[in-house]
Amino acid sequence: MAKDFTHQKHWKLISHSESLLELETSPKEKPCKSQQCNETCRSLCFDQPQERTHTGDKLNENDLTRCTYGQNDEGINKEGKTFVCKLCEESVIHSSDLISHEKSHIGEKRYICSQCGKTFNYAKCFENHEVTHSGEKPCACKHFGKAFTQYSYHNNNESSHIGKNPYACRHCGKAFTSSSYRNIHERIHTGERPYACNYCGKAFTSSAYCNIHERIHSGEKPYVCKHCGKAFSDLSRRSRHERSHTGENPYACKFCGKAFSDSSRRNRHERIHTGEKPYTCKYCGKTFTNFSSCKGHERVHTGEKPYVCKHCGKAFTRSNQLHAHERVHTGEKPYACKHCGKTFKTSTCRNLHEKIHTGEKDFVCKTCGKLFIQSSDLNKHERVHSKDKPYACTHCGKSFSDSSSRYRHERRHT
């Protein structure tokens, strides 16, 4: 039972960003500890409900009854004031009646996104979510003008400019602006994957990656391109795709200045300069510049082909191979050369073709300095120097330096 105060009191309605709490106004106040906003919470608020407007946690009965101090509201009734529920706008005379009424809303999610159907308890969380569909970025970085959808992302970016990266990886020393980013990164070293897909059991280092993966099973694609209407399962893919319309390449290589539409491609490119290959096959020890290439290679050893064509049933080791194959059935060629307009089934083929126009050759043989357009050509060439012949005929055992030569040879047996 809440304590009944006998001293003079006055009740005031505050919204708490739609959290529906009645707080007693007293001379004693304390600031809300929430870092997400600058609103002031009264001392009886305990800060927690205010924080929940940012986290999206459901309102519970403890939150509602915490603020039922002072059941006797004669003073307010004499002034003719009423208490209004912020969810349904029903009016009551006594604060105790409002608290009882509010309990009927416990567990409700009143805010529904018209774009994807996702529901929310609080207006603030709902508004933050809607921004992800609109593309609006109201929070601007004062250093470079970069914009963000929420102040939490903006604050992390600001920290990176002023040198605040206090959370260092205990394995490699890489520093991060928040402990959560550091913890996710450390799982690369430890191999920990605590988040499992509810459909297939595949495990992930973070809940965000797990949620994105689960949309493959559910078919949910809440992020829609504002230029062509194409839908995507995660925000980063939508953003990367939209840059194909705008031509924006904001991520520049620190070694040669070449620009890319997303940071992951820039990072992979920079490893050409550094020679870094941080991902190692657990079966044969071969190293790779990116995780997806390593994972695809490991399936050569295991025989796993998890990506199945819905048209003909053919299976593939990598998702990009499946997508390229399915376009054989659909005839789709969405990637156009910006120089001549020729279209291609994959962005990789388009990018290789464009290098014919530009004369660009990124891959250099470290033995003789010869240049190549793509890494596979370089790898094949380097075997001339190393005499390595990893591709063996399944019929007679003869070895070859590349798979195409092995394939041509095997056809003689058949």
N, C-alpha and C positions, 0 to 999 in steps of 0.2 A: 504494500500500500504506500502510495506516495505521501510524503510529509505535507501537512496542512499548515501553511504559514499564517500567523495571526496579525503580522504587521501590515501597514498600509501597502497595497500593491496595485499595479496597473498592468494589464495585459496588452501586448502589442503583437500584431501579425507580421512575421517576416517570412519571405518566400523560401530562403535557403535553396534557391534555384529549383523550386517546385518540390521541396522535400516535406512540406506540410507539417511544420512544427510550430507549436505555440510556446513562446519563451517569455518568462517574467522579466520585465525591465527593472533593473535594480541599479544602484550607483556603482556596483562592482561589475566591471567588464573585463574580458580578456580577449586578445586577438585570436582569430582562428589560426591554427597551425598549418592549415592547408597552404601549400606553395602554388596551387593552381589559380588562386584568385586573391583579391584584396578585400573581400567582404569581412565584416567584423561579426564574430559569434559571441553571444552572451555566455556568462560563466556556467550556466546550467546546460549548455549545449554539449559539452564534453568533446567538441570538435568532430566526433566520428561521423554523425549524419552529414555534416558539411563535406567531409572527404568523400562520402559515398556518392555525392552528386557528380564526382569526377570519375569514380571507379565503376559506377553502374551497378553496384551490389544492391540486392533487393532490400527494401525497407522491412524491418521486422518489428514485432510487438514491443520488444525492449526499447527500441528507438522511440516509439510513439508514446509509451507511458512514462519515459524518463522526464518528460517536460510537463507532467500533470500537476505541478506544484500549485496549490491554491485552488481548492474546489469552489470556494465561495466568491462569486463574481457580482455581488449586488451593485458594487460601484460602477461596473461597466453597464449593467442593465439599466441603471438610472440614467445613464447618458445615451441609452438607446443604441449602443454599438452591438454588432453581431460578429460572429466568427465564421469565415467563409472557407470551405474546403477548396483547395487549389486545383484538385483533379476534376471534380464534378460541379463545383460552384454552389453546392448546397449550403444554406446559411443556418446557423444555430445560435442560440442566445448565450449559452454557457460554454466555457472552455472545456469542461468535462464532457459535454455532449459532442463537441468537435473531436476530442480524442477518441471517444467511442465510435464515432462515425468513421474516422480515419482508419480504424482497424479493419473496416470492411474492404479497404483497398490493399491490404497486405498481400504481397506476392503478385499484384497486378503489374502488367507491363502495358502502359497506356499509349506509348508513342510508337507508331508503326511506320517504318520507312516505305514510301511508295515505290521506291526503285527496286529493292530486293526483299522486302517483307520482314526484315529483322526488327525485333521489338526491344523497347527500352523502358526503364522505370522513370528516368529523369530527362527533363527537357534538355539540359546541358549536354548529356551524353548523346542524346538524339541529334542535337544540332552539330556536334563534333563529327558524328557518323555521316550526316548528310553532306558535309563538306567533301568527303572522300569521293562522292559521286559527281559533285559539281565541278571539282577541280580547283575550287577557290582556296587560296592560301593567305589568310588574313594576317599571319604573324610574320613580320619581316625582320631579317637579320640586319642589325645596324652597321655591320662591318662590310658586307658585300651585297646586301640587298636580297639575298636568297630568301624565299618565302616558304612557310610551313603551314600545315593545316591546323596544328594545335600548339599551344604554348609549351607543352612538355617537350615536343620535338625541337621547338625553337630554342629552348633553354639549353638543351644538350649541344646544339650547334654553337650557341654563344660560348659555351665552355671550351669548345675546341679552339676558338679564336684567342681566348685569353689565357690559354695554356693550362686549363684545368682538366687534366686527365689523371685523376688521382688513383684510378683502379687499374693496377698492373697485373698482367697474367703471371701466375706463379711458375709457369713453365718456360715461357719465352720472353717475358718482360714487356710485351706489347701493352700499351696503355689505353684505357677507355674512359669515357665521360661518366659512365654509370656502372654500378656493380652488376646489374642484370646483363648488360652487354658483355662484361668481362666473364661472367659465369657461363654464358652461352659459348663464348670463344674457347674457354678452357675445356669444354667437352670435346673439342676437336682433338686435344691432346689425350684426354682420359678415355675417349671412346664411349662415354656415357650418353645414352639416348633415352631419357625418362618419359617421353611422350609418344604413345602408341596410337596408330590409326584404329578407329573403332570398326572399320570395315575389313582390313586385311592384316592388321597387326604390325605393319611397318613402323619402325621407331625413328624418332627425330630428336634433335638437340634442343628445340624450343617448341612451345605450344603454337607459335605463329606458323612455323613451317608445317607442323602437323595439321593445322586447320586448312592451310592452302592445299596440302596433299589430299585431304578428305573431300575437297570439292571435285577432284577427279572422279571419285565414286558417286557423289551426289549430283554432279553435273551443274552445280551452282556456279554462275558467272556474274557476280554482282557489279563488276567494274566495266563500264561501257565507254568506248572511245567517242569523244564528242565530235570527231570529224567524220567517221564513217559508220558508227554504230556497232562495230565489232565488240563482243563481250569477252571479258577475261576473268579468270578465277582469282587473281591477286592484283593488287594495286601496282606493284613494280612492273609487271608485264604490260599493264595498260599504259603506264607512263612511258615505257620503252617504245611501245608501238606508236603512241601519239607523236613521238619524236621523228618517226618515219614520215609523218605528214609535214611537220614543221621544219625538218632538216637540222634540228638542234643537236649539237654534240658537245655537251658541257664538261665532259671528263677528258682531260688532256694528259698524255704520257709525259712524265717529268724528265724523260731522257731525250725524246725526239720531238715532242710537241704534237704528235698525232692525236686527234680528238675522237672520242667515242660517245655513243648515245647512252651508255650505262657504265657504272663503275666496275662491274665484274669483267666486262670485255677489256676495259682499260687495264685492269689488274693482270689479266691473262697476257695481254700484249707486253706489259712491262717485264714479264718473266722471260721474254725473248732476249731482252737486254741483260738481265741479271743472270740468266741461265738457271734460275730457281725452278725446281720440280719437287714440290713439297708432298705430293701424293704418291704413295708407293703401293704397288700391287702386293697383296698379302700371299699370293701364290708363287710368283716368280721374281718379285723384287723390282720389276720395271717401274720407273718413276714417270710422273705426269705433272703438267703445269696446272691442271684443274681437276676438281673432284669428279665431275661427271665423266670425263675421259677415263679416269682410273676405274670408276665403277663399271662403265661399259666394257672396258678391257677385262675386268675380273669375270664378267659373265661369259667370256670366251672360254675360260677355265671351267666354270660351273655348268655351262650349257643352258643357263637360265635365259628365257626370253619372255619377259613379263608383259610386253606391249603387243597386243593382238589387233590386227586389222578387222574392223567390224563388217567390212565388205566381203573379204575372201578368207579370213581366218589366219593369214600369214602372221608369224610372230617375229618380234625384233628385240634386240638387246637394249636399245635406247629409244626414248620417246621421240626424239627428232627424226630417227629413221622411220618410225611409224607414220609421223605426220607427213614426211616427204612421200612415202609410199602411198598413203591414202589419196594424195593429190593425183596419182595415176588414175584412180577411179573417178575422181571428181573433175579432173582437168584443170583444176585451179592453179594459177601461176601468179601469186600475189606480190612477188618481189620484182620490181622493174629497175633496170639500169638507168641511172640518172644521166648518162651520157648519150645513149642511143635508144632507150625505151624498151629494149628487149626484156621479156619477162621470164621469171624462173620459179621453180617450185619451192626452193629454199633460199634463205638469205645467204647461206654459205656459198651456194653456186653463183648468186648475184654478185657477192663481194669478190669472188675469184675472177669473174668476168670483168668487173670494173677495173681490175688491176691491169687488164690488157690495154685499156684506154690510158691509164695513168702511168704505166710502166713500173709500178711499185713492186718491189721484191723485198719482203721483210726478213726472209729466212736465209741466214748466212752459214755456210759450211765453215766450221772452226778449224778445219785442217788445211783447206786450200783457198777459202774466201769466196767460193762461187755462191751466187745469189739465186734464190728460188722464190716463187710466188706463194707456195703453200708448204706447210710443215711436212706433209707426206712425201713430197718430192725431195725435200732436204734429207729426210730419214733414209729414203731409198738410196740417195747419192752417197751418204756417209758410210753405207755398207760397202761401197767400192773401196774405201780406205780401210775399213775394219775387217773386211772379208767375212763379215757375219752373214750367215744364211739361215735364218730362223724358220723358213717355211719348207716343211718336208712333205714330199709326195706320200699320200696314204697308201699307195699301191706298191711302190718300190723303194721308198725311203730317200730318194734323191732330194737334195736341199737347194733352196733358191733364196735370193736376197729380197724378193718381194712376192706378195701373194698373187699378183696377176701372172707372173711367170710360172709359178707353181700351178695355177689354174689351167693355163694353156697346156702345160705338160701333162696334167692328169687327164685331159680330154683325149690324149693319144691312147691311154689305157682303155677308155670306154668306147 
